[in-house]
Amino acid sequence: MKPWQLSRRHFLRSAAAALSGACAFGGVERLAPLGGPWAFAEEGARDDRYYVFAYFRGGWDILLSLDPRDPRDFGIDRVAATRIMPGYDLLDGGPRDILRAADGTPFGPYMGDLIHHWDKMAVVRGMSMNTLTHEVGMRYFLTGRPPAGLQARGSSAPTVLAGAFGEDHDVPNLAVRVESYNDHSPDHASALIVDGVPSLLDTLRARDPSVSNEELDAINRLLASHAECDAVEMSRFVQSSEMARQRSQLVLESNIDRRFDFQARSEDMDAVRDHYGIAANGTTALTTPAAQAALAATALKTGLSRCVSIEMARSLDTHFDNWATDQGPQQEAGFNALARLVEDLASSEYKDTGSSWLDHTVIVGFSEFSRTPMINAAEGRDHSLTNACFVMGGPVRGGRVIGASSDVGMTPLRMNLTTGQLDPEGTYVSPEHVLRALYVEAGIEDDIADLRVDPLLSLFG
């Protein structure tokens, strides 16, 4: 098990030992309380923003979705000039054509039902990733900082946001099959990483203890008394350990796990399964994009989490003829699941305010890079430096395309960060511009993530 994949249950076992050891031996160095830019961030951050980060693993083909080309204008007879092959005629099941949103905006043939929510979405095209390595691209997009080799640098965006918003959620940062990193963010912002709905249920459910209730009560009293000793007050680690113990105990006692038991036989769960298309039995059904989307909505609406990261596709590294059979359907399944998430949040009232949960939730869809506009000799597509992403919900100004890739080789083009229009004197947009915009909109004006760029403000205005 990797260090960042420890569940809170594993963490509590070590926390109890840490508390006992600290009080028994003393000598713990007193640490200053958290402050500096984080104190400012907690003061300035909005308290009504929630986030879903939807990761499409493997490098998506944006020609099939976010950044299409009309095959009538980019036919095989023009390949020498354009260096772009849409390849829609080679797709499994027969030729497909581009799709168009209600306002005529073109999308690739596998945008699925998400195209019906174009009015809530901003698509950023012509992004530059500066890497062709899966791990590097994924960690770059999550943090907004190029890794050192393969090692992530900085905190991931959900960690930064969870840290800025404070500790008012039991699991502020929840990640489902998505990596997470904490570098100088508050302890409470570290992600609980799970492998899917079954492992989340396992973490949230109280198991029958191997000791009696009397012995368990005695252990809790001992830990509580240790939390008041001088050594604990001088150690940030044992303070956060005790806080995690108390929070986990409250979560287990709340029975919130029942809200995530999507295969339970009840009227509420029947409705969830019907909406998301989750099978009523079988563990595999609980690891699908649909189940992860349902998990994200539930984590937000129950107040369990502020930020949720989910994996919407797993097999997009299509270098060979699996491009024609797998790439499009994998993307479409993820887009369809996100469409169900959008509809769920849009139809759910936000805390008796008259607004919806979607009005307060920002959804970010991304992949580590895209695939080459040319089809290779193996009938697939290789890795491309050019990328795209989408941001939707909350305060996002929807129905907009920001930036563009060129019509020759789909290379990134410079854009104005404020207007989103192409500008030869502008900026090549990368992940850090998108993440910095999220932070600024959330009220985090200081560059606490050390991104050192201006925000892509055109996402919100």
N, C-alpha and C positions, 0 to 999 in steps of 0.2 A: 504494500500500500504506500502511495506517495504521501509526503508530508501534508500537502494541501487537500488530501482526500480523507482526512480524519473526520469522522462524524462527531457530532457533539457528545454522543454517548461515549466514544473512545476518549474524547477530550476530558470528560468529567472523571474518568478513572484516574488519569494523570493529575487532574486538578486536586483530587482528594489527597493524593500523595504529596503534592506540592505544598498544600496548606499545612498538613501535619508536619512535614519536614521543616518548613519555615519557622513554625512556632517552637519546634523542639530545639532547634539549633541557633535560631536568631541570626544576627549578623548580616541581615539583608540590607543592601544599600538603598537609601531613600531616593526615589526618583521624582523628578518634577512632574506635576500634572500636565496632561495634554493641553497645549495652548497654541500660540502662534497663529498661523493661517487657518488651522482647523477651528479654533475658537471663533474666528471671523466667519468662516464658512457656515458654522452652525447658526450663527446669528442671522446671516443674510439669506440662507437657503430657504426656498419656499417649503411649506409643509403639506402641500397638496399635489405633489408630483410623484408619479410612480413610473417604473420603467420595465420594459421587457426587451431583452436582447436576443434576437433569433438568429442563430448561427447555422449556415448552410455549409457543411463540412466537405472539403475536397476540392474546392475551386469550381464555382458555377459558371456555366456558359451563358453570358449575358445576352448573346444573340437570340437565345431561346426565351428570354424573359424581359429584362430591364432595358436593354439597349439593342433593339432589333434593326434589321435592314430589309427593305422591301426587295424580294428576289427579282422583281421586274426591273429594278434599277441597278441591282448588283448581281447580274447573271454571270454565268460561266464565261461568257464572251468578253467580260470586262475585268476578269480577275487579275490580269497582268497590270492593269492600271489601278485597281482599288485594293488589291491584296485582301479582299474580304469575300468569304464564301458562306452565305447564310445556311446553305445545306438543308433547307426545309424539305426538299424533295427526297432526301435520303433517310428521313426519319422513319422509324419503325411504324408500320401501319399505314404508310402512304404519305403523300405530300401534305404538308400543313402550311397555312398562310399566317401572316401576322394578324394579331388581334387589335381591335381599336376600342379604347374607352369611350364613354358616352360623349365626350367632347372631341373625339377623333384622334386623340393621342395614341400613337402606335406602341404596341408591346409585342413581345415574342409569342409564339404559339402555345407556350406552356405557363402563362401567367395564372391560369386557373381562375378561381372565384375571386381572388384578391383584386382583379381588375374592376370589379363592381364597387370597390371602395377607393377608387382613384381620387375621389374628391377629398379624401382625408390624408392623402399620401404625397410626399415630395420625393422624387427620384433624383439622385445625384449621379450623373454620368461623367465619364472621362476622369475618373480618379486614378491617381498614380500610387502604386503599392511598393515599388522599388525592391521587390524580391520575387523570386520564383520558388521559394521553399515553403512548404505547407506550414510547418511549425512557426517559422518567422512571420509569415503573413498573418496567421491567426493571432499571434501574440501582439503583433504590431497594431492590428485593428482593435484588439481589446484594450490596449493601454494607450495608444496614440504615440508610442515611442518605439523606434526601431530596436529590436533586441540586440544584446551583446552576444554575437554568435547565435546560439539557440536559446540563450537565457533571457527571459522576459525582464524588462526594465520598467520600474514604476508599478503603480497599482492599476488593476483593471478598472475600466470605467464604472461598472456596478459597485465596485469597492469604494471608489472615490465618492460616488453619489450617496451610497449608504452611510459613509463616514460623515458626510456633510449634513445629512438630515437628522442625525442623532440616533437615539436608542429606543425609539417608541414602538418598535416591532420586535417580536420574539426572535425571528430569523430575518434580520434586515436584508441579507444578501443570500439568495438561494440560487444555486447553479445546478442544472440538470445536464450532465454529460458535456459540460463546457468548463474549461480551465478557469481559474481565478487566482489573482495574486494580490498580496497586501504588502506594500513597501511604504512604511511611514504613515499609513492610514490608521485611524483608531481601531482598537482590537475588535470592537463590536461589528465592524464593517467586513471582517473576514467572512468568506462565503462558506455556507454549508453545501458541500458538493455531494450530489446523489446520482445514481445511475438511471433513475427513472421513478415512476410511481411506486413500484414495489419497495425499493430501498428507502424512499421517503416515508412510506408507511411504517417500515421497520424502525426507522429513526424516531418517529413521532409516537409510536405505541409503547406503552409501558409493558414490560414483560414480567412474568411471575418471578419475584426475587428468589434468590437461592438462600436467603436468610428470612427469619420470621419478621413480622411487622414490628415487633418490639425491638429487635436488633436493628432494623432499618431506621426506626425513629431515633435510636441511640446514636447511630452513625450520623444522622442529620444534625442532631443536637451538638455532637462533637465538632462537626465541620462548622456549624454556625458559631460556636464559641471560639474556635480557632480564628474565624474571620475577624474577631474583635481584638485580637492580640496585636502588639506593637509591630511585630515583624510583618504581618499582613499589610498593615497600614503603610509600611515603608516600601512595599514591593508592588509594582504595577502588575507583574505577572500573576501573583497570587490573588490580587484584587480582582483581576479580570477572570481568573479561574473560579472564584467564589461567585461572581456575578453570573458566569455561564452556568454554574451548578444551580443557582436559584432560578434562573430563567428556564433552564431545561426542565426543572421540576414542575414549574407552572405550566409549561407546554404539555407535559405528559398528563398532568391532572386535568387539563382542559378538554381532553378527548377530541381535539381538533382533527385527529387522524380520520375520524368518520367522514369528514368533508372531502377527503381524498380517496375514499374507497369507492372508486367509480364502478366496480362490479358488484356492489351491494344491491340487494333486492329491496328497493324502496322507490317511491314515486319520484323523489328528488333525483336519485341517481338514474332512473329511467330517462328523465328529461335530459340529464347531462349526456348520457350515452347517445340518445337520439340526436341531439344537437351536434355533437362532435363526431359521431360515427364510430364510437368505441364498441367493440364486441363485448357481449355480456359475460364471457368467460375466456380463460386462457391468458397466461402471463404475457405472451407476446403482444397482445392487444394493448397492454399498459405501457409499452415502450415505443409506441408509434408517435409520429409528429402530432396526431390528433390528441393523444393522451397527454403529451407534454404541453400542448396549448391549453387543455382543460386544467392541467396542474397550475399553469401560470395564472390563469384567471382566478382560480380558487385561492391561491396563495395571496393574491392582491386583495380580493374582495373579503376574505376572512380576516384581514389584518395581520396575517402571519409574516408577510414580507413586503419590503419596499421595492426591491429590485429582483427580478427573476431572469435568469439566462436559460435558454432552452435550445436544443439541437433539432433543427427542422429537416435536415437531410444528412446522410452518412456516406454515400457512395457516389460522389461527384467527380472523382479523379479518373475521368474517362479518356484515356490516351488511345484506346483501341476501338474496335467496332461496337463496344458496349456504349459508346457515345450515342449511337442511334437508338438504342433500346432503353438505356437507363437514365441518361442525363435529364431529359425532359420530364419523364414521369416522376423522378425523385423530386425535382424542383416543384412540379405541380402539386404533389402531395403536401409539401411544406407550405406552399402558398394557400392551398385550400384550408389547411389547418389554421393558418393565421387569419384567414377570412372568418372562420368560425369564432376565433378569439375576439376579433374586432366586433362581430355581431353580438357576442356575449357581453362584452364590456359596454357596448353602446346601448344595450337594452337593460342594463343594471344601474339603478340609481346610486349615486355617490353620496353616502352618509347623510341621507335626508336633506339634500341641498337642492333637489330639482334638476341638477346636472347629472351626466352619466359618468361611469367609471372611465370610459374612453376619453371624455373631456379632460381627464386628469392623468392619463397614462400615455407615455411616449413609447412607441415600438420601433426598434431599430433592426432592420434586416441586413445581414452582411455575410460575406464569404472571404476567404483569405486572399484571393485574387480571382481572375477570370481565366478563360481559356482562349487560345489563339483564334483569330478570325479565319485562319486558313485551316482546312482539314488536312491532316498529315497522311503519310503513306500507309499508315495502319488503319485508316478510316476513322480516326478519332481526332481529338484536339489536345494540344499540349498547354503548358502554363503561359499565361500572359501577364505582363506588368500592369495592364489597364484593368480597372475594376469599376464597379458601380455599387450603390447601396440604396436603401430607401428608409425614410423616417416618416412615421405617421402617428396620428392621434394627438391628444393634448393640444398644445398651442401651435402645432405645425400648420403652416399655410399649405393646404392640400391642392391637388390638381396641378402640380407644377413639376416641370423638368428643370433641374439646375445643372448647368454646364453641358458638355457634350464630348464625345470622342470623335476623332476625325473620320472622314470618309475614305481615307487612305490608310489602311492598316489599323484603324481604330485606335490611334495613339491619343493620349490625353491632350486636352486643349486648355489653355489658361482661361480663368474666369474671374469675374469681380465677386469678391466674397459677400458683398452687401446686396447686390442686385441678382446674383446668380447668372448674369449674362456673360457670354463669351467676351473676352477682353485680351488682346495681344499683349497688353502691359500688365495683365493681372497675375493670378497665382495658379500654379498647378495644385489642385486640391488632393489632399491625402487624409488618412483617418484622423489625424490630430485636429484638423480643422473642423470636422464633424463633431468630435468629442468635446472640443473646447466650446462649440456652440451650445451643446447640451448643458455644460456646466454654467455658462453665462446665463442662459435662459432660466436655469434653476436658481439663480441668485448668487452663484459663486463667481464673483468678479475677479478675485485673485487667481493667478495661475498656479494653484496649489498642486496640480499634477505635473508641473514643469514641462508643458508642451511647447512653449515658446513660439506660438503662432497666433494669428488673429482668428477669431471664430467665423464659421460659415453662417453668418446671421441671416442670409437669405432663406434659410430653412423656416424661419419664423416670421418673416415680414416681406 
